[in-house]
Amino acid sequence: MTERIRPHAERGGAPGGGAGLFDDNQPSTQLVSVSSGPYLEQLPVGNMSVGEVRRRFADRFDIDPNAQAVLDGQPVDDQTRIGAGQALMFTRRAGEKG
Amino acid sequence: MDTLQLEMALLRLRRASEATVGNAQLVIQDTKAIATSPEGASASMPLELLLGKVAAGQMSTGPAILPDGIKAIVSQGPIIIWAWEHPPRVYQFEWIANDSPRAFGQGTKYRKVRLALPYVIVLAVFLRSDGGLVDLLPKNECFFRSAPLKRFEDELCYPALLNCSKFKPPEGQPLSWICTQHLRPTPKMHSSNPGERFLAGFEALRHCLLETAFNYSSEHHEGTSWFSESRKVDPRLKTVEAWEQATGKDPLFVLEVPWLKTGHTLRQVIDRIFTNLHAGKHRIQSAAGMARMIFNHAQS
């Protein structure tokens, strides 16, 4: 059987399902840098609350329920709205060095 | 390599895999491997070279799915080093307060500080046992850079952080040791799954560096910290208050700071760690070395 390749115009962006770097209409303006433990990703969660991100990514990012949310270096509560381009970190403060 | 050259390389690969020497005999004698064909033809080569060829080019992440930010993995003998990079960002740290009654330990007073850091590079050092399991060693190092790592020849700078220790003299010691005295091993660090042990060890180290409180223990135990050493390089680092203020004005200022240069590239720092830990001595170079491995395996 002759293999049929989907026309380029119908393909949905870069390999892996993500939008291609030069694709139009990518929601890059909503991207937020989210990190927890060793995980660090750019996610389209701009305008969501910290609590929503915590709930939606708790399993994927192994977010400790007691982790403190820190937005651009400021501790915030779960009601805080996240702005596009901000950096959200979930940190577990414990102990000291030395 | 053009298409024709690529085809030829694939052909050579296929022929090499088809070429067998029936009932050949291999003898390892001292530092030489001697092969003899059924027809009596004989050839020899240094054992170390043979083992290098056998293991050559085996790129693999081993048993682990790598965490975000791992830029390179390098190993020598039983030592494995993960090079991790975290991009510039603003952190909130617990930092020793100016009016703390103690320099470190019980009774130390801390306050929250908001500090921008440039690219943070962590070299996590693991030891692989004869049984194949890995353990995080307390020999891990931290560095700063103003740009992302692109080559092993990129220079590393010292991190302006408390508890990243400067040893005096530095010979035989880490260049920028991450104080892990109070690192608490997690249950997953004792897992029977090698991949899980890697990840748990790395995460414990990352947590210890970035999420536990900073104090003056390095100044007391090792000589000094790279925060104390870096205070002269830029007025914005002279005090932690100045650093906070500069962060508030423009967090990207950390990409313009002339961080103290180590004078070592990433490759050189990694080689230095291997040397300090005598990793090269574990390389198999002789029949006795191979015999030791076989005896150890039989006993494990």
Chai-1 contact restraints between the chains, C-beta under 6 A:
chainA,res_idxA,chainB,res_idxB,connection_type,confidence,min_distance_angstrom,max_distance_angstrom,comment,restraint_id
A,G37,B,E203,contact,1.0,0.0,6.0,A-B,restraint_1
A,P38,B,P67,contact,1.0,0.0,6.0,A-B,restraint_2
A,P38,B,E203,contact,1.0,0.0,6.0,A-B,restraint_3
A,Y39,B,D68,contact,1.0,0.0,6.0,A-B,restraint_4
A,L40,B,D68,contact,1.0,0.0,6.0,A-B,restraint_5
A,V70,B,Q92,contact,1.0,0.0,6.0,A-B,restraint_6
A,D72,B,V90,contact,1.0,0.0,6.0,A-B,restraint_7
A,G73,B,V90,contact,1.0,0.0,6.0,A-B,restraint_8
A,G73,B,Y91,contact,1.0,0.0,6.0,A-B,restraint_9
A,G73,B,Q92,contact,1.0,0.0,6.0,A-B,restraint_10
A,G73,B,R114,contact,1.0,0.0,6.0,A-B,restraint_11
A,A87,B,R89,contact,1.0,0.0,6.0,A-B,restraint_12
A,T91,B,E211,contact,1.0,0.0,6.0,A-B,restraint_13
A,R92,B,E211,contact,1.0,0.0,6.0,A-B,restraint_14
A,R93,B,E211,contact,1.0,0.0,6.0,A-B,restraint_15
A,G95,B,H182,contact,1.0,0.0,6.0,A-B,restraint_16
A,G95,B,T212,contact,1.0,0.0,6.0,A-B,restraint_17
A,E96,B,T212,contact,1.0,0.0,6.0,A-B,restraint_18
A,E96,B,A213,contact,1.0,0.0,6.0,A-B,restraint_19
A,E96,B,N215,contact,1.0,0.0,6.0,A-B,restraint_20
A,K97,B,N163,contact,1.0,0.0,6.0,A-B,restraint_21
A,K97,B,C179,contact,1.0,0.0,6.0,A-B,restraint_22
A,K97,B,T212,contact,1.0,0.0,6.0,A-B,restraint_23
A,G98,B,F104,contact,1.0,0.0,6.0,A-B,restraint_24
A,G98,B,N163,contact,1.0,0.0,6.0,A-B,restraint_25
A,G98,B,C179,contact,1.0,0.0,6.0,A-B,restraint_26
A,G98,B,N215,contact,1.0,0.0,6.0,A-B,restraint_27
A,G98,B,S217,contact,1.0,0.0,6.0,A-B,restraint_28
